[in-house]
Amino acid sequence: MKLKIYQVDAFANKIFSGNPAAVCPLNDWLPDKLMQQIALENNLSETAFYVKRGDTYQIRWFTPTIEVDLCGHATLATAHVLFHHENHGSDEIVFDSPRSGQLNVKRKQDLLTLDFPADGIQRIDWPSHHLTGFNFTPIEAYQGKTDYMLVFKYEDEIKNMQPNLAVIATWKVRGVIVTAKGDTVDFVSRFFGPQSGVNEDPVTGSAHTTLTPYWSKQLGKEELTAIQLSDRKGYLSCRAMNGRVFITGKARTYLEGAIVTE
């Protein structure tokens, strides 16, 4: 069996930046085991699979080790594939996720905007035995639906963060967002998820459903600019409104090919 595959750099202003995701168009769903094997073989932080159903596209996302509830950069990559390679006819795409519900993506010139549900977070006391996870101490800690979010005082702390991945891997969450107010943008972040098979994710769209409502409230702004400070870096514009988060970025195609499964 042969399957189409694309690799797209999401939240990227140029090739070899942002976050690479694989996208596999399907006519019908494959067995879960096979999709997980493909994601492991791809060895990217996310592989997205989609099936067209009427006017919508069902979508699922896999890291090399697990299926996840929501992935922003792979959704952006999938929209890019549909707009540029798979003949989607309008400037809006409606995705349907069995785990996260309806997710819309709109195109305006070369910008794509994700319309995602905002994460709900609650402030928590950061356990002393978790302090060995990072080389800096957070000033606030929060827990969302799937992740911890740790807030630090300075952008330089985010840039120079040294995670203890063995410790973080034991925490019972998808991953950990670290963030601070930005020096040249509204906020910066990084994301570590060794427990999900991704030591550091280059750009994490879904993390911005947590970050955007928080920083919007802290800064008293609706429109926010953000950089994820991985080695590849990702550039995002974000807006929180009425329980939704709108995340805008660009994408670039790196690869078109085929998967041979037998």
ZIGI-V67424 format. One record per residue. N is the residue number from 0. RES is the residue in three letters. OMEGA is omega as a letter, one per 40 degrees, with the letter a starting at -180 (NA if undefined). Layout:
n=N res=RES omega=OMEGA
n=N res=RES omega=OMEGA
This chain:
n=0 res=MET omega=i
n=1 res=LYS omega=i
n=2 res=LEU omega=i
n=3 res=LYS omega=i
n=4 res=ILE omega=i
n=5 res=TYR omega=i
n=6 res=GLN omega=a
n=7 res=VAL omega=i
n=8 res=ASP omega=a
n=9 res=ALA omega=a
n=10 res=PHE omega=a
n=11 res=ALA omega=i
n=12 res=ASN omega=i
n=13 res=LYS omega=i
n=14 res=ILE omega=a
n=15 res=PHE omega=i
n=16 res=SER omega=a
n=17 res=GLY omega=a
n=18 res=ASN omega=i
n=19 res=PRO omega=i
n=20 res=ALA omega=i
n=21 res=ALA omega=i
n=22 res=VAL omega=a
n=23 res=CYS omega=i
n=24 res=PRO omega=i
n=25 res=LEU omega=i
n=26 res=ASN omega=i
n=27 res=ASP omega=a
n=28 res=TRP omega=i
n=29 res=LEU omega=i
n=30 res=PRO omega=a
n=31 res=ASP omega=a
n=32 res=LYS omega=a
n=33 res=LEU omega=i
n=34 res=MET omega=i
n=35 res=GLN omega=i
n=36 res=GLN omega=i
n=37 res=ILE omega=i
n=38 res=ALA omega=i
n=39 res=LEU omega=i
n=40 res=GLU omega=i
n=41 res=ASN omega=i
n=42 res=ASN omega=i
n=43 res=LEU omega=a
n=44 res=SER omega=i
n=45 res=GLU omega=i
n=46 res=THR omega=i
n=47 res=ALA omega=i
n=48 res=PHE omega=i
n=49 res=TYR omega=i
n=50 res=VAL omega=i
n=51 res=LYS omega=i
n=52 res=ARG omega=a
n=53 res=GLY omega=a
n=54 res=ASP omega=a
n=55 res=THR omega=i
n=56 res=TYR omega=i
n=57 res=GLN omega=a
n=58 res=ILE omega=i
n=59 res=ARG omega=a
n=60 res=TRP omega=i
n=61 res=PHE omega=i
n=62 res=THR omega=i
n=63 res=PRO omega=a
n=64 res=THR omega=a
n=65 res=ILE omega=i
n=66 res=GLU omega=a
n=67 res=VAL omega=a
n=68 res=ASP omega=a
n=69 res=LEU omega=i
n=70 res=CYS omega=a
n=71 res=GLY omega=a
n=72 res=HIS omega=i
n=73 res=ALA omega=i
n=74 res=THR omega=i
n=75 res=LEU omega=i
n=76 res=ALA omega=i
n=77 res=THR omega=i
n=78 res=ALA omega=i
n=79 res=HIS omega=i
n=80 res=VAL omega=a
n=81 res=LEU omega=a
n=82 res=PHE omega=a
n=83 res=HIS omega=a
n=84 res=HIS omega=a
n=85 res=GLU omega=i
n=86 res=ASN omega=i
n=87 res=HIS omega=a
n=88 res=GLY omega=a
n=89 res=SER omega=a
n=90 res=ASP omega=i
n=91 res=GLU omega=i
n=92 res=ILE omega=i
n=93 res=VAL omega=i
n=94 res=PHE omega=i
n=95 res=ASP omega=i
n=96 res=SER omega=i
n=97 res=PRO omega=a
n=98 res=ARG omega=a
n=99 res=SER omega=i
n=100 res=GLY omega=a
n=101 res=GLN omega=i
n=102 res=LEU omega=a
n=103 res=ASN omega=i
n=104 res=VAL omega=i
n=105 res=LYS omega=i
n=106 res=ARG omega=i
n=107 res=LYS omega=a
n=108 res=GLN omega=a
n=109 res=ASP omega=i
n=110 res=LEU omega=i
n=111 res=LEU omega=a
n=112 res=THR omega=i
n=113 res=LEU omega=i
n=114 res=ASP omega=a
n=115 res=PHE omega=i
n=116 res=PRO omega=i
n=117 res=ALA omega=i
n=118 res=ASP omega=i
n=119 res=GLY omega=a
n=120 res=ILE omega=i
n=121 res=GLN omega=i
n=122 res=ARG omega=a
n=123 res=ILE omega=i
n=124 res=ASP omega=a
n=125 res=TRP omega=a
n=126 res=PRO omega=a
n=127 res=SER omega=a
n=128 res=HIS omega=i
n=129 res=HIS omega=a
n=130 res=LEU omega=i
n=131 res=THR omega=a
n=132 res=GLY omega=a
n=133 res=PHE omega=a
n=134 res=ASN omega=i
n=135 res=PHE omega=a
n=136 res=THR omega=i
n=137 res=PRO omega=i
n=138 res=ILE omega=i
n=139 res=GLU omega=i
n=140 res=ALA omega=a
n=141 res=TYR omega=i
n=142 res=GLN omega=i
n=143 res=GLY omega=a
n=144 res=LYS omega=a
n=145 res=THR omega=a
n=146 res=ASP omega=i
n=147 res=TYR omega=i
n=148 res=MET omega=i
n=149 res=LEU omega=a
n=150 res=VAL omega=a
n=151 res=PHE omega=a
n=152 res=LYS omega=a
n=153 res=TYR omega=i
n=154 res=GLU omega=a
n=155 res=ASP omega=i
n=156 res=GLU omega=i
n=157 res=ILE omega=i
n=158 res=LYS omega=a
n=159 res=ASN omega=a
n=160 res=MET omega=i
n=161 res=GLN omega=a
n=162 res=PRO omega=i
n=163 res=ASN omega=a
n=164 res=LEU omega=i
n=165 res=ALA omega=i
n=166 res=VAL omega=a
n=167 res=ILE omega=a
n=168 res=ALA omega=a
n=169 res=THR omega=a
n=170 res=TRP omega=a
n=171 res=LYS omega=i
n=172 res=VAL omega=i
n=173 res=ARG omega=a
n=174 res=GLY omega=a
n=175 res=VAL omega=i
n=176 res=ILE omega=i
n=177 res=VAL omega=a
n=178 res=THR omega=i
n=179 res=ALA omega=i
n=180 res=LYS omega=a
n=181 res=GLY omega=i
n=182 res=ASP omega=a
n=183 res=THR omega=i
n=184 res=VAL omega=a
n=185 res=ASP omega=i
n=186 res=PHE omega=i
n=187 res=VAL omega=a
n=188 res=SER omega=i
n=189 res=ARG omega=a
n=190 res=PHE omega=i
n=191 res=PHE omega=a
n=192 res=GLY omega=a
n=193 res=PRO omega=i
n=194 res=GLN omega=i
n=195 res=SER omega=i
n=196 res=GLY omega=a
n=197 res=VAL omega=a
n=198 res=ASN omega=i
n=199 res=GLU omega=i
n=200 res=ASP omega=a
n=201 res=PRO omega=i
n=202 res=VAL omega=a
n=203 res=THR omega=a
n=204 res=GLY omega=a
n=205 res=SER omega=i
n=206 res=ALA omega=a
n=207 res=HIS omega=i
n=208 res=THR omega=i
n=209 res=THR omega=a
n=210 res=LEU omega=a
n=211 res=THR omega=i
n=212 res=PRO omega=i
n=213 res=TYR omega=a
n=214 res=TRP omega=i
n=215 res=SER omega=i
n=216 res=LYS omega=a
n=217 res=GLN omega=a
n=218 res=LEU omega=a
n=219 res=GLY omega=a
n=220 res=LYS omega=i
n=221 res=GLU omega=a
n=222 res=GLU omega=a
n=223 res=LEU omega=i
n=224 res=THR omega=a
n=225 res=ALA omega=i
n=226 res=ILE omega=i
n=227 res=GLN omega=a
n=228 res=LEU omega=i
n=229 res=SER omega=i
n=230 res=ASP omega=a
n=231 res=ARG omega=a
n=232 res=LYS omega=i
n=233 res=GLY omega=a
n=234 res=TYR omega=a
n=235 res=LEU omega=i
n=236 res=SER omega=a
n=237 res=CYS omega=i
n=238 res=ARG omega=i
n=239 res=ALA omega=a
n=240 res=MET omega=i
n=241 res=ASN omega=i
n=242 res=GLY omega=i
n=243 res=ARG omega=i
n=244 res=VAL omega=i
n=245 res=PHE omega=a
n=246 res=ILE omega=a
n=247 res=THR omega=i
n=248 res=GLY omega=i
n=249 res=LYS omega=i
n=250 res=ALA omega=a
n=251 res=ARG omega=i
n=252 res=THR omega=i
n=253 res=TYR omega=a
n=254 res=LEU omega=i
n=255 res=GLU omega=a
n=256 res=GLY omega=a
n=257 res=ALA omega=i
n=258 res=ILE omega=i
n=259 res=VAL omega=a
n=260 res=THR omega=i
n=261 res=GLU omega=NA
